[in-house]
């Protein structure tokens, strides 16, 4: 075999060059597939494969019919209020147990004829229904007496159910704000002696599993260190100087991400409150659950309802490391990590901190500093600041807040560009999982440098000032907003 120059190729050369060509094509294919995968918005981090219904797989098209499958066989009428069993039972309970504490207006010894008009009419037209109510009521009373026999065995089921029930039947916002000092408010709602765990390890495994059922993506256990507790103001008390309450032994730290596509369309299409509202319910349910087991609990949920600094607490809980932008970076969610915690005296086994190379990566990256519209993030090669005895990168909070109030959003939806542009916040597809996994085990830093070069080459960045409204900017966003957040897709606009 010879090429055009007449040079002969032997079998060994042919195999060698064929192998090199195949390797080049394979690498090219991987790079192309990785790039397309990175741009694909169908892969999201979290428990679900698809945030927009992709987990629903049944094809309904073949089963569509022209009319509903229920049958009309006579005259139709509206549903009456008392046809709902909870409504008519509620009417009976209010007669039996008046809210003003007055004497009952009806008792189980009385019959249908003793009921007021609409209730009487209903039960007269439904023979046997009132007798069934009386039977159900008496069995319910007996069940309450019998509960003492079963409460220990079904403790967790009862606590888990109560945690879900409380947001529905509580007063005002959930969870409610503490009233009084922690030594009082953190113990309110406890109706039983604390149940003895087999070990702190059992306690940690249980509470993590429960937190996941409440919606937490990540869960870690940390000691509550005095230096992370804010001083000078305490919820439920007001302005005061205080020591860390001794029952704040451990913190259950939970994390969830913002909705991914709205995050990438920061600043003007993003919000902080999608995650914080979910964290309120998760932390509130954990509070109720822990108190049903006999342990003190207090939820701490940013942006306002917390007494402990979240990032260092989450670092102690082994969830991640703090980045150049001052935000916690986790291996699973990157900087798209929002935090809450519940302090408790439940015996728990604490997690260990982790080091997966964030400090070295942030030293080289600087994307968040370059993109910050306010210039609040330091571009220093190494952490230049000593904050309360700890050396770290620290943002200029005042500059950050100025831009937070400047971007074209309804106050206080703010900015969050630094979360969106962070390379660690890429979606959880295979190429970024590979990058994060390899980088953590690469002591030379070569792999992360190569990935950063790809990141800055393949993904466009508007530039800090462009995120601002005119005349200083163009209301730019990091990536295109999802269709469901584009007002012009759904409404006629001038």
Backbone torsions as a table, in degrees:
resi	resn	phi	psi	omega
1	UNK	NA	138.8	-178.6
2	UNK	-138.5	152.5	175.0
3	UNK	-89.6	-172.9	-174.6
4	UNK	-66.4	-23.4	179.3
5	UNK	-80.9	-6.7	-179.5
6	UNK	94.3	-5.1	179.5
7	UNK	-69.5	132.9	-178.7
8	UNK	-85.4	143.2	174.9
9	UNK	-109.2	129.3	173.1
10	UNK	-90.7	176.7	-175.9
11	UNK	-62.2	-38.8	-178.9
12	UNK	-64.3	-43.4	178.3
13	UNK	-62.0	-42.3	-178.7
14	UNK	-59.4	-46.0	-179.3
15	UNK	-65.3	-41.5	-178.1
16	UNK	-62.5	-49.8	-177.9
17	UNK	-69.9	-32.3	175.8
18	UNK	-64.5	-39.7	178.3
19	UNK	-64.6	-41.6	178.3
20	UNK	-64.5	-41.6	178.8
21	UNK	-63.4	-41.5	178.5
22	UNK	-63.7	-40.7	178.5
23	UNK	-63.5	-41.3	179.4
24	UNK	-63.2	-43.0	178.7
25	UNK	-63.9	-38.9	179.2
26	UNK	-63.5	-46.0	179.0
27	UNK	-63.1	-40.3	177.4
28	UNK	-62.7	-40.8	178.5
29	UNK	-64.6	-42.0	178.5
30	UNK	-63.1	-45.0	-179.7
31	UNK	-61.8	-44.3	179.6
32	UNK	-64.7	-44.1	179.3
33	UNK	-65.4	-38.8	178.8
34	UNK	-64.1	-41.1	178.4
35	UNK	-62.8	-47.1	179.1
36	UNK	-63.7	-37.9	178.9
37	UNK	-65.6	-39.1	178.9
38	UNK	-66.0	-30.4	179.2
39	UNK	-83.9	-14.9	-174.5
40	UNK	-76.5	125.3	-177.3
41	UNK	-89.6	8.6	-178.6
42	UNK	-86.9	-9.1	-179.4
43	UNK	-108.2	119.4	-176.3
44	UNK	-124.2	151.0	174.0
45	UNK	-77.6	146.9	177.7
46	UNK	129.4	-172.4	-176.5
47	UNK	-72.9	-36.7	-176.1
48	UNK	-87.7	151.4	178.2
49	UNK	-75.5	-32.2	-175.1
50	UNK	-143.6	128.4	-177.2
51	UNK	-77.6	-10.2	-171.8
52	UNK	-118.9	39.3	173.7
53	UNK	90.0	5.9	-178.8
54	UNK	-66.4	-19.2	176.9
55	UNK	-74.0	-13.6	175.8
56	UNK	-82.6	116.1	-168.5
57	UNK	-111.9	-7.0	-174.5
58	UNK	-77.0	126.8	179.7
59	UNK	-88.1	107.5	-175.2
60	UNK	-84.1	-11.5	-172.9
61	UNK	-57.6	-40.3	-176.5
62	UNK	-73.2	-9.6	-173.8
63	UNK	-114.6	8.9	-179.0
64	UNK	-71.4	141.1	178.8
65	UNK	-127.8	167.7	-174.2
66	UNK	-83.9	-19.6	-179.6
67	UNK	-143.2	155.1	-179.7
68	UNK	-57.8	155.8	-176.5
69	UNK	-83.5	-9.0	173.7
70	UNK	-76.6	154.1	-172.7
71	UNK	-113.7	134.1	173.8
72	UNK	-92.3	121.7	-176.2
73	UNK	-124.7	5.8	-180.0
74	UNK	-172.2	-173.2	179.0
75	UNK	-60.0	141.7	179.6
76	UNK	-102.7	154.5	178.2
77	UNK	-148.0	167.5	177.4
78	UNK	-71.4	152.6	173.2
79	UNK	-76.5	130.9	179.0
80	UNK	-86.8	157.3	-178.1
81	UNK	-56.6	-42.6	-174.2
82	UNK	-80.0	-6.1	175.4
83	UNK	-74.0	-14.5	173.7
84	UNK	-85.5	122.2	-173.9
85	UNK	-61.4	-33.7	-179.3
86	UNK	-71.0	-31.6	177.8
87	UNK	-69.7	-47.8	-178.0
88	UNK	-71.5	-34.1	174.7
89	UNK	-64.4	-38.3	176.9
90	UNK	-61.8	-38.6	177.0
91	UNK	-62.7	-42.1	179.4
92	UNK	-65.9	-42.2	179.3
93	UNK	-62.3	-39.2	-179.9
94	UNK	-67.8	-28.8	174.8
95	UNK	-73.0	-38.4	-177.7
96	UNK	-77.0	-33.6	-176.4
97	UNK	-132.8	75.8	-178.1
98	UNK	-55.6	139.1	-176.0
99	UNK	-67.3	-24.4	-178.9
100	UNK	-86.0	3.5	177.5
101	UNK	81.8	6.4	-179.9
102	UNK	-75.5	178.5	-178.1
103	UNK	-67.6	147.8	179.2
104	UNK	-58.8	142.6	177.9
105	UNK	-94.7	-7.3	177.6
106	UNK	-161.9	143.7	179.1
107	UNK	-129.0	169.4	-178.9
108	UNK	-65.7	-19.9	179.4
109	UNK	-75.4	-17.6	-177.8
110	UNK	-88.0	169.9	-176.0
111	UNK	-115.0	-166.4	-177.0
112	UNK	-63.1	-40.2	-174.7
113	UNK	-65.6	-17.4	-179.5
114	UNK	-88.4	-3.4	-179.8
115	UNK	-83.3	153.5	175.5
116	UNK	-67.8	163.9	-170.0
117	UNK	-35.4	-73.5	-174.4
118	UNK	-60.0	-40.0	178.3
119	UNK	-65.6	-42.8	178.5
120	UNK	-60.2	-45.1	-179.1
121	UNK	-61.9	-40.5	-178.4
122	UNK	-64.5	-50.6	-175.2
123	UNK	-70.8	-27.9	174.8
124	UNK	-67.6	-31.5	179.7
125	UNK	-88.4	-3.5	178.1
126	UNK	-131.0	74.2	-177.2
127	UNK	-56.1	138.5	178.4
128	UNK	89.0	-16.9	-176.5
129	UNK	-67.7	-41.0	-179.9
130	UNK	-68.8	-37.4	176.6
131	UNK	-62.5	-36.9	177.8
132	UNK	-66.1	-37.5	176.1
133	UNK	-61.7	-45.7	-179.5
134	UNK	-60.9	-41.6	178.9
135	UNK	-63.0	-44.8	-179.7
136	UNK	-63.4	-40.8	-178.9
137	UNK	-63.6	-46.4	-178.8
138	UNK	-64.4	-39.2	178.5
139	UNK	-67.1	-34.8	176.7
140	UNK	-63.9	-41.0	177.0
141	UNK	-63.1	-41.1	178.8
142	UNK	-67.0	-36.0	178.5
143	UNK	-62.6	-37.4	178.8
144	UNK	-64.7	-38.4	177.5
145	UNK	-67.7	-39.1	-178.2
146	UNK	-73.7	-17.1	-173.8
147	UNK	-58.6	-29.1	178.7
148	UNK	-58.5	-30.3	179.6
149	UNK	-72.0	-29.2	-169.5
150	UNK	-110.4	-13.1	-167.8
151	UNK	-61.0	-33.8	-179.5
152	UNK	-69.4	-45.7	-178.7
153	UNK	-64.3	-38.3	-175.5
154	UNK	-105.6	28.5	-178.1
155	UNK	-57.5	-50.5	-175.0
156	UNK	-67.1	-39.1	178.6
157	UNK	-63.4	-39.0	179.5
158	UNK	-67.7	-43.4	-179.8
159	UNK	-65.3	-41.5	-179.7
160	UNK	-64.7	-41.6	177.7
161	UNK	-65.0	-43.4	-179.9
162	UNK	-62.5	-36.3	179.4
163	UNK	-63.6	-36.3	177.6
164	UNK	-77.0	-28.6	-176.8
165	UNK	-76.1	-36.9	-171.3
166	UNK	-57.7	-40.7	178.6
167	UNK	-61.0	-27.6	-177.1
168	UNK	-79.3	-33.0	-172.4
169	UNK	-112.7	1.3	177.9
170	UNK	-76.0	167.6	-180.0
171	UNK	-95.3	133.9	175.8
172	UNK	68.3	-151.6	-176.4
173	UNK	-69.7	154.3	177.9
174	UNK	-124.0	133.6	-5.7
175	UNK	-74.5	156.7	-178.3
176	UNK	-73.2	153.8	178.1
177	UNK	-70.0	145.0	177.5
178	UNK	-61.6	147.6	175.4
179	UNK	-125.3	114.6	-176.8
180	UNK	93.8	174.2	-178.5
181	UNK	-65.3	159.3	-177.7
182	UNK	-57.1	-32.5	-180.0
183	UNK	-62.5	-18.2	176.6
184	UNK	-106.0	-54.5	-171.0
185	UNK	-66.8	-33.9	-177.9
186	UNK	-71.4	-13.7	-179.4
187	UNK	-105.6	-3.6	179.1
188	UNK	-67.0	135.8	-179.8
189	UNK	96.5	-7.4	177.1
190	UNK	-81.2	122.7	-176.1
191	UNK	-118.0	8.5	-176.1
192	UNK	-145.9	158.6	171.2
193	UNK	-66.6	148.7	-179.4
194	UNK	-62.9	131.3	177.8
195	UNK	-77.4	138.9	-176.8
196	UNK	-81.7	122.0	177.7
197	UNK	-78.4	154.2	175.9
198	UNK	-65.1	-34.3	177.8
199	UNK	-168.8	160.5	174.3
200	UNK	-57.5	-32.7	177.3
201	UNK	-63.1	-40.8	175.1
202	UNK	-60.6	-40.8	179.9
203	UNK	-62.4	-43.3	-179.3
204	UNK	-66.5	-43.8	180.0
205	UNK	-63.8	-38.8	179.0
206	UNK	-65.4	-50.9	-173.4
207	UNK	-67.7	-31.4	176.1
208	UNK	-66.8	-43.7	178.9
209	UNK	-62.1	-43.5	179.9
210	UNK	-64.1	-42.1	179.6
211	UNK	-61.3	-38.1	176.9
212	UNK	-64.5	-38.7	178.8
213	UNK	-66.9	-24.6	177.8
214	UNK	-82.6	-6.3	176.1
215	UNK	117.4	0.9	179.8
216	UNK	-71.8	137.9	175.0
217	UNK	-84.5	-44.7	178.5
218	UNK	-124.9	146.1	178.2
219	UNK	-141.1	134.3	174.9
220	UNK	-141.5	159.4	-179.9
221	UNK	-115.1	130.2	-178.0
222	UNK	-131.6	152.3	168.0
223	UNK	-71.8	150.3	176.8
224	UNK	-93.4	105.1	-178.5
225	UNK	-89.2	142.2	-177.6
226	UNK	-55.2	-37.8	-173.1
227	UNK	-70.3	-14.4	178.9
228	UNK	-94.7	-6.1	-178.8
229	UNK	-88.0	125.6	178.5
230	UNK	-61.2	144.7	179.7
231	UNK	-114.8	148.0	174.6
232	UNK	102.6	-19.6	177.0
233	UNK	-151.9	136.5	-178.9
234	UNK	-135.2	124.3	179.3
235	UNK	-58.1	136.5	-178.2
236	UNK	90.9	-15.7	-179.4
237	UNK	-120.2	-47.9	-177.1
238	UNK	110.0	-154.6	-178.8
239	UNK	-70.9	121.2	-176.9
240	UNK	-165.7	156.1	170.3
241	UNK	-98.8	132.7	-173.0
242	UNK	-152.2	158.8	171.9
243	UNK	-92.7	154.9	176.5
244	UNK	-57.1	125.5	178.7
245	UNK	-56.8	134.6	-175.8
246	UNK	-62.8	-22.6	179.6
247	UNK	-84.1	-2.8	172.2
248	UNK	-82.2	69.4	-175.9
249	UNK	-82.4	-43.0	-176.0
250	UNK	-132.9	157.0	173.9
251	UNK	-124.0	127.9	170.8
252	UNK	-88.9	109.5	-174.8
253	UNK	-101.0	124.8	-179.1
254	UNK	-118.3	151.5	-179.1
255	UNK	-139.8	142.3	172.1
256	UNK	-139.7	160.2	177.0
257	UNK	-91.8	160.2	162.8
258	UNK	-67.5	159.6	171.8
259	UNK	-57.0	130.1	-164.2
260	UNK	-68.7	-45.9	-175.1
261	UNK	-71.4	-34.5	175.4
262	UNK	-69.7	-32.5	176.5
263	UNK	-60.5	-46.2	-177.3
264	UNK	-67.9	-19.7	179.7
265	UNK	-94.9	20.7	173.5
266	UNK	-67.0	152.1	9.6
267	UNK	-89.5	-30.3	-164.3
268	UNK	-78.2	-18.9	179.3
269	UNK	-102.1	-1.7	-175.8
270	UNK	-93.9	171.6	175.4
271	UNK	-154.0	155.7	174.0
272	UNK	-90.9	-17.9	-165.1
273	UNK	-87.2	-11.7	175.7
274	UNK	-64.1	-41.5	179.4
275	UNK	-77.1	-43.2	-176.5
276	UNK	-63.7	-36.7	179.9
277	UNK	-64.9	-38.5	176.6
278	UNK	-67.8	-39.6	179.3
279	UNK	-63.0	-34.5	176.6
280	UNK	-58.1	-45.5	-178.9
281	UNK	-69.7	-39.8	179.4
282	UNK	-62.1	-49.9	-178.3
283	UNK	-66.5	-39.0	178.7
284	UNK	-63.9	-40.8	178.3
285	UNK	-66.7	-37.9	176.7
286	UNK	-63.2	-38.2	177.3
287	UNK	-59.4	-49.7	-179.3
288	UNK	-62.3	-43.2	-178.5
289	UNK	-60.8	-48.0	-178.3
290	UNK	-63.7	-39.8	-179.3
291	UNK	-68.5	-31.0	176.1
292	UNK	-68.5	-20.0	176.2
293	UNK	-90.9	-3.0	177.0
294	UNK	97.9	13.6	-176.5
295	UNK	-113.1	147.4	176.7
296	UNK	-67.6	150.4	-179.5
297	UNK	-157.2	143.1	174.3
298	UNK	-143.1	120.9	176.7
299	UNK	-78.2	145.2	176.4
300	UNK	-128.2	111.0	-174.5
301	UNK	-131.3	115.2	171.8
302	UNK	-62.8	162.3	11.7
303	UNK	-89.3	-7.2	-175.1
304	UNK	-130.2	-24.4	-168.5
305	UNK	-100.9	66.2	-178.8
306	UNK	-155.4	154.0	-177.4
307	UNK	-117.9	3.2	-175.4
308	UNK	-132.9	140.1	176.2
309	UNK	-68.6	126.0	-171.1
310	UNK	-76.6	-47.5	-174.0
311	UNK	-57.5	-49.3	-179.9
312	UNK	-66.8	-31.2	176.8
313	UNK	-63.6	-41.8	179.2
314	UNK	-69.6	-32.2	175.4
315	UNK	-63.7	-45.5	177.5
316	UNK	-61.7	-30.6	-179.2
317	UNK	-80.4	-0.1	176.5
318	UNK	78.3	18.3	-178.4
319	UNK	-81.4	-30.5	-177.6
320	UNK	177.4	-157.3	179.9
321	UNK	-131.8	158.8	178.6
322	UNK	-85.0	135.0	-177.5
323	UNK	-95.3	-179.0	179.1
324	UNK	-56.5	-34.8	-177.7
325	UNK	-81.7	4.8	178.5
326	UNK	81.7	0.5	-176.2
327	UNK	-100.3	147.1	177.1
328	UNK	-66.9	133.7	174.5
329	UNK	-112.3	124.5	177.8
330	UNK	-111.7	154.5	179.1
331	UNK	-61.7	-32.1	-175.4
332	UNK	-84.8	-40.6	-171.7
333	UNK	-112.3	-7.0	-175.8
334	UNK	65.5	-141.5	178.3
335	UNK	-81.5	-7.4	177.2
336	UNK	-81.2	59.7	-174.2
337	UNK	-128.2	113.8	175.9
338	UNK	-108.6	142.1	-166.2
339	UNK	-121.6	150.2	166.9
340	UNK	-147.7	167.7	-178.6
341	UNK	-149.1	158.4	172.9
342	UNK	-129.8	119.1	176.7
343	UNK	-85.9	143.0	-174.5
344	UNK	-156.7	162.8	173.6
345	UNK	-102.6	10.4	176.3
346	UNK	-64.0	132.5	177.5
347	UNK	-63.8	119.0	-176.1
348	UNK	-134.8	149.7	174.4
349	UNK	-89.2	123.9	-173.9
350	UNK	-82.2	151.0	177.7
351	UNK	-87.0	162.4	179.1
352	UNK	-97.2	144.6	173.4
353	UNK	-62.1	160.9	178.7
354	UNK	-126.4	155.7	176.0
355	UNK	-133.9	102.4	179.2
356	UNK	-114.4	25.7	169.0
357	UNK	92.3	18.8	-177.0
358	UNK	-63.6	-44.3	-176.2
359	UNK	-59.2	-44.5	-179.9
360	UNK	-68.7	-38.7	178.6
361	UNK	-64.5	-46.0	-179.9
362	UNK	-64.4	-30.7	177.6
363	UNK	-60.6	-37.3	-177.5
364	UNK	-89.2	-29.7	-166.7
365	UNK	-73.3	-71.1	176.4
366	UNK	67.2	10.6	-179.5
367	UNK	-60.9	-43.0	-178.0
368	UNK	-63.4	-38.3	178.8
369	UNK	-67.0	-40.5	-179.9
370	UNK	-66.7	-34.5	-174.5
371	UNK	-91.0	-14.1	-176.3
372	UNK	-62.0	119.9	-178.2
373	UNK	-65.5	-20.9	-174.8
374	UNK	-97.7	-13.8	-173.1
375	UNK	70.8	24.5	-175.6
376	UNK	-81.9	-13.4	-175.4
377	UNK	-102.7	130.1	-175.9
378	UNK	-69.2	141.8	173.5
379	UNK	-100.4	10.5	-177.3
380	UNK	-60.3	145.3	-177.9
381	UNK	-60.6	-41.9	178.7
382	UNK	-127.4	159.1	179.6
383	UNK	-54.1	118.6	-173.7
384	UNK	-95.1	-12.3	-168.7
385	UNK	-107.4	145.6	171.1
386	UNK	-110.8	112.1	-175.8
387	UNK	-112.7	112.8	179.6
388	UNK	49.8	39.7	175.0
389	UNK	93.3	-1.1	-178.4
390	UNK	-120.4	131.3	178.3
391	UNK	-85.5	127.1	179.9
392	UNK	-165.4	166.5	168.6
393	UNK	-72.0	137.7	178.9
394	UNK	-134.4	134.7	178.8
395	UNK	-80.1	157.0	172.1
396	UNK	-83.6	100.9	-172.8
397	UNK	-61.9	-35.8	-177.6
398	UNK	-67.6	-43.8	177.1
399	UNK	-63.8	-41.3	179.1
400	UNK	-59.5	-44.2	-176.8
401	UNK	-69.2	-31.1	176.7
402	UNK	-60.4	-46.1	178.8
403	UNK	-71.2	-35.6	176.0
404	UNK	-52.3	-36.8	-179.3
405	UNK	-93.1	5.0	-175.5
406	UNK	-106.6	-36.2	-175.0
407	UNK	-64.2	159.5	-171.0
408	UNK	-79.1	66.9	177.1
409	UNK	-135.5	157.9	176.0
410	UNK	-69.8	124.8	-178.2
411	UNK	-56.2	136.7	2.0
412	UNK	-111.1	56.0	-177.1
413	UNK	-71.4	-30.2	166.3
414	UNK	69.6	-145.7	-163.1
415	UNK	-113.8	-82.3	178.9
416	UNK	68.6	19.9	177.6
417	UNK	-60.7	-36.7	-176.8
418	UNK	-63.9	-32.6	175.5
419	UNK	-67.2	-42.6	-172.7
420	UNK	-69.5	-40.8	-173.2
421	UNK	-84.4	-11.5	-178.4
422	UNK	-59.7	125.3	179.6
423	UNK	-58.0	-27.0	178.0
424	UNK	-68.8	-17.3	-177.6
425	UNK	-88.6	10.6	177.8
426	UNK	-64.5	154.2	-179.9
427	UNK	-60.4	158.8	-171.4
428	UNK	-86.0	56.9	174.9
429	UNK	-94.5	175.9	-168.9
430	UNK	-63.9	-36.3	-175.6
431	UNK	-68.9	-35.1	-179.9
432	UNK	-81.4	-29.1	171.1
433	UNK	-63.0	-42.3	178.4
434	UNK	-60.8	-44.9	-178.2
435	UNK	-61.6	-46.1	-178.1
436	UNK	-67.9	-38.5	-178.9
437	UNK	-68.1	-43.7	-177.6
438	UNK	-70.4	-42.0	-176.3
439	UNK	-60.4	-38.0	-177.8
440	UNK	-64.1	-23.1	-178.2
441	UNK	-108.6	11.2	-178.0
442	UNK	-104.8	100.9	-176.8
443	UNK	-70.8	-16.4	-176.6
444	UNK	-83.7	-21.5	-176.4
445	UNK	77.4	3.3	-178.0
446	UNK	-64.2	-42.4	-176.3
447	UNK	-64.9	-44.2	-179.5
448	UNK	-64.8	-35.3	177.5
449	UNK	-64.3	-41.2	178.7
450	UNK	-65.6	-42.0	-180.0
451	UNK	-66.8	-35.3	176.8
452	UNK	-64.6	-39.6	177.2
453	UNK	-60.9	-43.6	176.5
454	UNK	-63.0	-42.8	-179.0
455	UNK	-59.0	-47.9	-175.9
456	UNK	-75.0	-19.5	179.3
457	UNK	-87.1	-40.2	-172.7
458	UNK	-86.6	-24.8	-175.2
459	UNK	-113.2	131.8	-178.7
460	UNK	-86.4	148.2	179.1
461	UNK	-128.3	124.3	-176.7
462	UNK	-60.8	-35.3	-175.2
463	UNK	105.1	144.2	-170.6
464	UNK	-47.9	-54.4	-173.7
465	UNK	-67.5	-27.9	-175.5
466	UNK	-66.4	-18.0	178.5
467	UNK	-73.7	-13.1	-176.8
468	UNK	-85.8	160.5	175.4
469	UNK	-70.5	160.6	173.2
470	UNK	-59.3	150.3	7.8
471	UNK	-87.9	-4.5	-175.6
472	UNK	-81.2	-24.2	-177.5
473	UNK	-148.6	-161.3	-175.4
474	UNK	-128.8	16.4	-174.7
475	UNK	58.4	36.5	-179.6
476	UNK	-68.1	156.4	172.7
477	UNK	-125.7	157.0	-176.1
478	UNK	-61.3	-50.1	174.6
479	UNK	-131.8	166.6	-177.4
480	UNK	-61.0	142.6	179.2
481	UNK	-72.5	154.2	174.8
482	UNK	-66.7	152.3	-177.1
483	UNK	-56.2	-37.1	-175.1
484	UNK	-70.8	-8.5	175.6
485	UNK	-106.3	0.5	-179.9
486	UNK	-91.1	107.3	-175.7
487	UNK	-57.0	-38.0	-176.0
488	UNK	-67.1	-16.0	177.4
489	UNK	-75.0	-20.7	-170.6
490	UNK	-120.1	-21.6	-175.3
491	UNK	-127.8	153.7	173.4
492	UNK	-79.9	115.6	-177.3
493	UNK	-112.2	146.8	173.9
494	UNK	-72.9	NA	NA
